[in-house]
Amino acid sequence: MMAATSDVGIDELPISELAIRFDLSTPDSVIASFKKALLASTGMSSDQLHMNLVGEGDTETTSKVSHILNIVFNIITALTMFMCFFALSANMSANLWNQSKEIGVLRAMGFTSWRIKMLYFYEATVLVLASCMMGIIVGCFVAYTFILQQSLVLQVPTSFFFPWQQFLIVFVASFICAIFSTFGPVGMLTKLPISQIFRKI
């Protein structure tokens, strides 16, 4: 179909109606001159040409819809991080149980409970941030691929947008998840006497 219509000019396309929207600050003289020139060049009647002004109501509606969508995406992001917290907590608890011998050795060498907590906090932070960054990179790549495909079909320009608000939520939630998933299990284990830690192996 594209090959059959590739040589057809815009003058040969059947146009029954044309709708044009101007900004609210556009002067009436500019709109009138544009309408006159367009009618003269296309041969359309004034009944077939509809011109409207983009008022404050349209802009306000668009901003409201955008605000609602941002809230929805923020809630989805928070719920996803909340579910990831339980997976991270289970993983870190199993990891700490398997490393009870190492923790006992560190306690016997004089490491404080706070120092051991910070070691496992660093480990959890690296894991969570690496997973989040990988997910963000893959998600942006897939989303931009869909946008390019839509732009190819609809022939409309596209622009890249990075969701900074959701990125900050993920970044802050990663630290919160790392803190609560490590400080609790490590604190319970380091409160035990060193001899009892070795008996748990």
FIMAR-658593 format. One record per residue: x, y, z of N, C-alpha, C, CB in turn. Coordinates in steps of 0.05 Angstrom, whole numbers, padded with zeros to 5 digits, always signed. Last residue first. Glycine has a CB too. Layout:
<sites>
XYZXYZXYZXYZ...
</sites>
This chain:
<sites>
+00529-00471+01274+00539-00479+01248+00530-00508+01242+00570-00478+01247+00515-00457+01325+00494-00456+01305+00503-00466+01277+00484-00427+01302+00561-00455+01354+00544-00479+01357+00521-00480+01337+00533-00481+01385+00580-00405+01344+00594-00428+01331+00577-00453+01334+00621-00432+01345+00544-00376+01375+00544-00371+01346+00557-00395+01332+00559-00345+01339+00559-00392+01426+00533-00400+01416+00531-00396+01386+00511-00385+01431+00609-00367+01430+00607-00396+01431+00580-00406+01420+00611-00406+01460+00594-00313+01429+00610-00324+01407+00608-00354+01407+00639-00315+01409+00525-00299+01446+00553-00303+01453+00568-00317+01430+00556-00320+01479+00483-00257+01405+00489-00282+01418+00518-00283+01426+00482-00306+01399+00481-00211+01376+00475-00209+01405+00481-00235+01420+00446-00202+01409+00488-00225+01324+00511-00215+01338+00506-00211+01368+00520-00188+01326+00436-00241+01309+00458-00260+01309+00482-00251+01326+00466-00267+01281+00405-00195+01312+00397-00218+01328+00420-00238+01330+00372-00232+01315+00433-00162+01275+00432-00155+01304+00424-00178+01321+00412-00132+01307+00424-00189+01228+00451-00187+01238+00451-00180+01268+00468-00167+01222+00367-00182+01222+00379-00209+01225+00408-00208+01236+00380-00222+01198+00365-00122+01224+00350-00140+01241+00363-00167+01244+00322-00143+01230+00400-00102+01185+00405-00095+01212+00390-00113+01231+00396-00066+01217+00381-00122+01134+00407-00131+01146+00409-00125+01175+00429-00118+01131+00333-00100+01119+00337-00129+01114+00363-00139+01126+00338-00133+01084+00336-00046+01132+00318-00064+01148+00322-00093+01143+00289-00057+01142+00375-00028+01094+00378-00024+01123+00361-00045+01139+00370+00004+01131+00354-00041+01044+00380-00052+01052+00384-00050+01083+00403-00038+01038+00307-00011+01043+00306-00040+01043+00332-00053+01052+00299-00050+01015+00330+00040+01043+00313+00032+01065+00311+00002+01066+00285+00045+01062+00359+00040+00995+00373+00043+01020+00356+00034+01044+00382+00072+01024+00315+00035+00960+00336+00015+00960+00352+00016+00986+00355+00018+00936+00285+00081+00966+00274+00055+00976+00295+00033+00977+00251+00047+00959+00318+00117+00940+00314+00120+00969+00304+00093+00980+00295+00143+00975+00314+00096+00887+00340+00101+00899+00338+00102+00930+00353+00126+00889+00259+00098+00876+00274+00072+00876+00300+00074+00891+00278+00062+00847+00252+00153+00878+00237+00136+00897+00251+00108+00899+00208+00132+00887+00284+00170+00836+00291+00178+00864+00277+00161+00884+00284+00208+00868+00256+00148+00793+00284+00139+00799+00292+00147+00827+00302+00153+00778+00208+00175+00794+00208+00147+00801+00236+00136+00807+00196+00131+00778+00229+00225+00779+00215+00222+00804+00214+00193+00813+00186+00233+00801+00252+00217+00728+00269+00224+00751+00255+00220+00778+00279+00252+00749+00244+00184+00675+00227+00188+00699+00244+00193+00724+00209+00164+00704+00265+00216+00617+00273+00198+00638+00257+00204+00663+00304+00201+00644+00247+00217+00550+00240+00227+00576+00249+00207+00597+00210+00234+00579+00260+00235+00483+00267+00217+00506+00261+00231+00532+00296+00207+00505+00211+00245+00434+00232+00256+00451+00235+00238+00475+00224+00285+00460+00190+00241+00365+00191+00230+00392+00214+00245+00408+00196+00200+00392+00143+00260+00314+00169+00262+00327+00168+00252+00356+00179+00291+00327+00106+00213+00275+00106+00236+00293+00133+00237+00307+00082+00234+00314+00088+00169+00244+00103+00190+00232+00101+00216+00249+00093+00196+00204+00064+00122+00262+00048+00147+00262+00062+00171+00249+00040+00154+00290+00107+00085+00256+00080+00080+00245+00064+00105+00241+00065+00060+00263+00150+00109+00281+00153+00099+00254+00126+00095+00241+00169+00073+00253+00130+00117+00332+00137+00140+00315+00140+00132+00286+00163+00153+00325+00126+00065+00349+00102+00081+00346+00107+00105+00329+00091+00089+00373+00181+00052+00351+00163+00037+00333+00137+00052+00328+00157+00009+00345+00198+00088+00389+00208+00091+00362+00191+00075+00342+00237+00080+00361+00170+00067+00433+00164+00095+00424+00174+00099+00395+00177+00116+00443+00193+00017+00439+00165+00019+00433+00158+00047+00422+00148+00013+00457+00245+00034+00453+00241+00018+00428+00212+00019+00420+00250-00011+00433+00236+00059+00501+00244+00076+00479+00241+00061+00452+00273+00085+00483+00223+00013+00531+00203+00034+00527+00210+00052+00504+00200+00051+00553+00272-00015+00530+00248-00027+00518+00227-00006+00513+00236-00049+00537+00305+00022+00556+00312+00013+00529+00287+00001+00515+00334-00008+00530+00281+00028+00606+00283+00051+00588+00289+00043+00559+00305+00070+00598+00287-00026+00625+00261-00014+00621+00261+00010+00602+00249-00006+00648+00343-00031+00627+00328-00048+00609+00300-00037+00604+00325-00077+00621+00354+00009+00666+00366+00010+00639+00350-00007+00619+00395+00000+00641+00324-00009+00710+00318+00018+00698+00330+00019+00670+00330+00040+00715+00347-00059+00721+00319-00057+00714+00312-00031+00700+00301-00061+00738+00399-00042+00735+00395-00060+00712+00366-00059+00702+00403-00089+00719+00387-00012+00780+00399+00001+00757+00395-00016+00732+00428+00007+00761+00367-00052+00814+00350-00029+00806+00361-00016+00781+00348-00009+00828+00411-00086+00820+00387-00096+00808+00369-00073+00798+00371-00113+00829+00447-00050+00844+00454-00062+00819+00429-00073+00805+00475-00085+00823+00419-00038+00892+00425-00017+00872+00432-00028+00845+00447+00001+00882+00419-00089+00916+00394-00075+00910+00399-00054+00888+00382-00063+00935+00474-00102+00922+00456-00120+00908+00431-00105+00899+00448-00143+00926+00494-00058+00952+00505-00064+00925+00486-00081+00909+00532-00077+00927+00464-00065+00999+00461-00041+00983+00471-00045+00954+00475-00017+00996+00483-00114+01018+00455-00112+01010+00450-00087+00992+00436-00111+01034+00536-00099+01030+00530-00120+01011+00502-00118+01001+00535-00148+01024+00529-00059+01068+00542-00052+01042+00535-00074+01021+00572-00050+01046+00506-00090+01108+00491-00069+01096+00502-00060+01070+00489-00044+01115+00548-00122+01122+00526-00135+01108+00507-00114+01096+00511-00154+01127+00580-00082+01146+00591-00099+01125+00568-00111+01109+00609-00121+01136+00547-00061+01187+00553-00044+01164+00565-00061+01141+00573-00023+01172+00546-00105+01222+00521-00096+01210+00527-00079+01185+00505-00079+01230+00599-00106+01238+00589-00128+01223+00563-00120+01209+00584-00153+01241+00600-00057+01267+00618-00061+01243+00608-00084+01226+00647-00066+01252+00564-00068+01308+00559-00046+01289+00575-00050+01264+00564-00019+01301+00591-00107+01337+00565-00114+01324+00558-00093+01303+00543-00115+01345+00662-00107+01324+00638-00100+01339+00613-00107+01323+00638-00069+01345+00712-00155+01322+00694-00138+01307+00670-00132+01324+00687-00151+01281+00747-00191+01347+00743-00165+01360+00725-00146+01344+00769-00152+01364+00751-00242+01332+00774-00225+01325+00770-00197+01336+00777-00223+01295+00702-00262+01345+00724-00271+01361+00749-00254+01356+00731-00300+01355+00671-00239+01305+00666-00231+01332+00690-00239+01350+00640-00243+01343+00693-00266+01261+00696-00237+01262+00691-00227+01291+00676-00224+01243+00676-00318+01274+00704-00312+01272+00709-00282+01274+00716-00323+01246+00620-00312+01271+00633-00319+01296+00662-00313+01296+00628-00349+01302+00616-00300+01216+00608-00280+01236+00620-00286+01263+00577-00277+01238+00632-00349+01195+00648-00325+01189+00641-00303+01209+00642-00315+01161+00591-00382+01214+00619-00387+01222+00636-00362+01218+00630-00411+01206+00546-00362+01189+00548-00360+01218+00576-00364+01228+00529-00380+01232+00530-00363+01137+00556-00350+01144+00559-00346+01174+00559-00323+01129+00480-00384+01135+00502-00399+01123+00529-00388+01130+00499-00400+01093+00452-00341+01158+00453-00367+01171+00475-00385+01161+00425-00381+01168+00460-00301+01120+00472-00298+01146+00473-00325+01161+00456-00278+01163+00430-00323+01078+00458-00318+01074+00472-00315+01101+00463-00293+01058+00379-00323+01100+00391-00348+01092+00421-00345+01089+00379-00359+01067+00373-00267+01105+00372-00284+01129+00385-00311+01123+00342-00288+01138+00377-00249+01052+00398-00241+01071+00397-00259+01096+00395-00212+01078+00330-00272+01031+00357-00279+01020+00379-00273+01040+00361-00264+00993+00290-00248+01061+00293-00277+01061+00321-00286+01051+00272-00291+01044+00300-00194+01046+00302-00202+01074+00306-00233+01076+00277-00194+01090+00289-00195+00991+00316-00189+01000+00320-00198+01029+00322-00159+00998+00235-00207+00992+00253-00225+00979+00282-00221+00988+00251-00222+00948+00216-00162+01019+00213-00189+01032+00232-00209+01019+00184-00198+01030+00229-00122+00983+00241-00121+01009+00239-00149+01023+00227-00100+01027+00198-00129+00939+00226-00137+00937+00240-00137+00964+00241-00117+00918+00151-00107+00958+00152-00136+00954+00181-00146+00951+00136-00143+00929+00167-00053+00959+00159-00066+00984+00159-00097+00981+00130-00057+00991+00177-00043+00906+00200-00043+00924+00193-00056+00951+00210-00015+00929+00124-00046+00888+00144-00064+00878+00168-00066+00896+00152-00056+00850+00101-00003+00916+00092-00030+00921+00112-00051+00911+00064-00035+00908+00129+00040+00892+00132+00035+00921+00123+00007+00928+00115+00055+00937+00112+00036+00838+00140+00033+00845+00144+00027+00875+00155+00059+00838+00057+00045+00844+00067+00019+00834+00096+00015+00841+00062+00018+00803+00060+00098+00863+00049+00077+00880+00058+00050+00871+00018+00079+00880+00082+00123+00817+00096+00124+00843+00086+00102+00862+00094+00151+00856+00042+00114+00780+00068+00101+00776+00084+00102+00801+00083+00115+00753+00001+00146+00803-00003+00117+00799+00024+00103+00796-00020+00112+00774+00025+00197+00801+00017+00185+00827+00014+00155+00825-00008+00197+00838+00029+00204+00746+00053+00203+00762+00048+00190+00790+00064+00231+00766-00025+00205+00732-00009+00183+00722+00017+00181+00739-00002+00187+00693-00040+00253+00757-00052+00228+00766-00035+00204+00757-00081+00225+00755-00010+00289+00727-00005+00287+00755-00016+00261+00766-00018+00311+00770-00032+00283+00676-00004+00276+00680+00003+00273+00709+00014+00298+00668-00084+00302+00686-00080+00274+00678-00051+00265+00682-00088+00271+00649-00071+00355+00699-00084+00338+00719-00080+00308+00712-00113+00344+00721-00049+00374+00651-00032+00373+00674-00044+00355+00696-00027+00401+00685-00095+00370+00618-00071+00355+00612-00053+00352+00636-00056+00367+00589-00128+00408+00643-00136+00380+00642-00112+00362+00636-00157+00376+00620-00099+00454+00634-00103+00445+00662-00111+00416+00662-00125+00462+00675-00102+00459+00579-00076+00455+00592-00079+00445+00620-00061+00482+00592-00157+00466+00573-00144+00442+00561-00117+00437+00574-00141+00447+00531-00164+00514+00601-00178+00490+00610-00165+00465+00599-00207+00490+00602-00137+00552+00573-00126+00544+00598-00139+00518+00608-00129+00566+00619-00142+00532+00503-00146+00549+00526-00133+00538+00551-00175+00553+00530-00127+00533+00439-00120+00517+00462-00121+00534+00487-00092+00503+00459-00178+00548+00394-00156+00558+00410-00152+00539+00434-00162+00587+00421-00193+00522+00329-00198+00526+00357-00173+00536+00371-00208+00499+00370-00222+00515+00266-00199+00526+00281-00207+00532+00310-00187+00552+00268-00239+00477+00212-00245+00483+00240-00220+00492+00254-00258+00458+00254-00264+00476+00148-00240+00483+00164-00249+00491+00192-00224+00505+00150-00310+00469+00121-00293+00445+00124-00269+00450+00141-00284+00436+00097-00332+00518+00116-00346+00499+00133-00329+00474+00138-00372+00491+00119-00301+00545+00080-00298+00552+00108-00312+00533+00127-00308+00580+00113-00275+00497+00032-00294+00517+00041-00290+00523+00071-00323+00508+00036-00212+00491-00002-00232+00482+00017-00251+00505+00023-00220+00470+00043-00168+00503-00032-00194+00503-00045-00216+00493-00028-00193+00486-00070-00116+00507-00013-00128+00480-00014-00155+00480-00029-00132+00470+00014-00103+00561-00017-00085+00541-00028-00097+00514-00031-00060+00540-00011-00145+00589+00007-00138+00595-00021-00120+00573-00033-00124+00622-00022-00146+00568+00058-00169+00564+00041-00162+00569+00012-00192+00582+00050-00096+00587+00075-00100+00559+00074-00124+00552+00056-00105+00547+00102-00102+00643+00075-00082+00630+00057-00087+00600+00054-00054+00635+00068-00143+00648+00114-00147+00657+00086-00127+00644+00067-00144+00688+00085-00118+00627+00159-00142+00614+00149-00147+00622+00120-00166+00621+00166-00076+00664+00166-00070+00636+00161-00094+00622+00149-00062+00623+00187-00106+00711+00176-00089+00709+00152-00081+00680+00145-00064+00726+00156-00131+00696+00224-00147+00703+00201-00130+00701+00175-00158+00731+00204-00087+00687+00258-00106+00665+00253-00122+00671+00227-00125+00661+00277-00065+00738+00259-00049+00716+00249-00067+00692+00242-00029+00707+00270-00106+00768+00282-00098+00774+00255-00082+00751+00243-00081+00800+00255-00110+00748+00334-00132+00742+00315-00124+00748+00286-00157+00758+00322-00049+00718+00361-00066+00741+00353-00088+00733+00333-00049+00764+00342-00044+00668+00409-00041+00674+00381-00059+00697+00373-00048+00649+00363-00050+00650+00461-00037+00676+00457-00034+00684+00428-00010+00676+00470-00070+00599+00457-00088+00620+00466-00076+00648+00462-00095+00616+00496-00051+00565+00397-00047+00573+00424-00064+00596+00431-00017+00579+00430-00097+00530+00354-00077+00550+00359-00074+00555+00389-00084+00577+00345-00112+00474+00316-00114+00486+00342-00091+00505+00346-00115+00465+00365-00151+00451+00263-00126+00464+00271-00130+00478+00298-00116+00484+00249-00178+00403+00221-00180+00415+00247-00153+00426+00255-00191+00395+00268-00212+00392+00162-00185+00398+00173-00189+00414+00199-00168+00414+00153-00246+00345+00120-00246+00366+00141-00217+00369+00151-00265+00359+00164-00235+00316+00074-00262+00326+00078-00263+00348+00099-00280+00303+00087-00188+00304+00026-00191+00315+00053-00219+00327+00055-00170+00338+00058-00154+00258-00012-00182+00268-00006-00184+00278+00023-00203+00246-00011-00094+00280-00043-00107+00265-00022-00135+00276-00016-00090+00265+00004-00070+00313-00079-00087+00292-00090-00101+00275-00068-00071+00274-00108-00038+00347-00051-00061+00359-00064-00080+00337-00075-00052+00376-00088+00003+00314-00034-00017+00322-00014-00042+00334-00027-00005+00341+00006+00015+00263-00084+00020+00288-00070-00003+00295-00051+00023+00311-00090+00037+00198-00092+00014+00215-00090+00020+00240-00074-00010+00200-00077+00077+00161-00092+00079+00182-00111+00055+00202-00111+00082+00171-00139+00062+00123-00054+00086+00138-00049+00089+00162-00068+00111+00121-00052+00021+00088-00059+00014+00115-00053+00038+00133-00048-00004+00117-00028+00043+00038-00069+00023+00048-00087+00017+00077-00083-00002+00032-00085+00076+00030-00026+00088+00033-00053+00069+00044-00072+00098+00006-00063+00040+00024+00015+00058+00047+00015+00071+00052-00012+00079+00044+00036+00017-00024+00000+00000+00000+00000+00017+00025+00000-00019+00000+00024
</sites>
